[in-house]
Amino acid sequence: MLANLPDQHLPEPDAKPIAEERAAVVRAAWQRLSPRCQELLSLLMVDDPLSYKDLSELL
């Protein structure tokens, strides 16, 4: 019975096209942001983000 279950470690067949489409949509949305917003989001997405106070002083 267990042999008939799908392998949970394998990606779905349509996972790559969906991920590529999602990445394209995110890139297009990113390009529509102002440079200031892009900078803010970039600073917020780092592994060790600055505090909001430090961000406000920096920006």
C-alpha positions as CSV (number, residue, x, y, z in Angstrom):
1,M,0.0,0.0,0.0
2,L,2.8,2.4,0.8
3,A,4.5,1.7,-2.5
4,N,1.6,3.3,-4.3
5,L,1.9,6.6,-2.5
6,P,3.5,9.5,-4.4
7,D,7.1,10.4,-3.4
8,Q,6.8,13.5,-1.3
9,H,10.4,14.5,-2.1
10,L,9.9,14.8,-5.8
11,P,8.6,18.1,-7.2
12,E,5.3,18.2,-8.9
13,P,5.6,18.0,-12.7
14,D,4.3,21.5,-13.2
15,A,6.4,23.0,-10.3
16,K,9.2,24.5,-12.5
17,P,6.9,26.4,-14.9
18,I,4.8,27.7,-12.0
19,A,8.0,28.9,-10.2
20,E,9.3,30.5,-13.4
21,E,6.0,32.3,-13.9
22,R,6.0,33.5,-10.3
23,A,9.6,34.8,-10.6
24,A,8.7,36.7,-13.8
25,V,5.7,38.3,-12.1
26,V,7.8,39.3,-9.1
27,R,10.5,40.7,-11.4
28,A,7.9,42.8,-13.3
29,A,6.4,44.1,-10.0
30,W,9.9,44.9,-8.7
31,Q,10.7,47.0,-11.8
32,R,7.5,49.1,-11.2
33,L,8.7,50.1,-7.7
34,S,10.5,53.3,-7.2
35,P,14.2,53.0,-6.5
36,R,13.6,54.1,-2.9
37,C,11.1,51.3,-2.4
38,Q,13.4,48.8,-4.0
39,E,16.2,49.9,-1.6
40,L,13.9,49.6,1.4
41,L,12.7,46.1,0.5
42,S,16.3,45.0,-0.3
43,L,17.4,46.1,3.2
44,L,14.5,44.3,4.8
45,M,15.2,41.1,3.0
46,V,18.8,40.6,4.2
47,D,19.5,37.8,6.7
48,D,20.1,40.3,9.6
49,P,17.9,43.3,8.8
50,L,18.4,46.6,10.4
51,S,16.0,47.9,13.0
52,Y,13.3,50.2,11.8
53,K,15.0,53.0,13.6
54,D,18.3,52.3,11.8
55,L,16.5,52.0,8.5
56,S,14.7,55.3,9.0
57,E,18.1,57.0,9.7
58,L,19.7,55.4,6.8
59,L,17.0,56.2,4.3
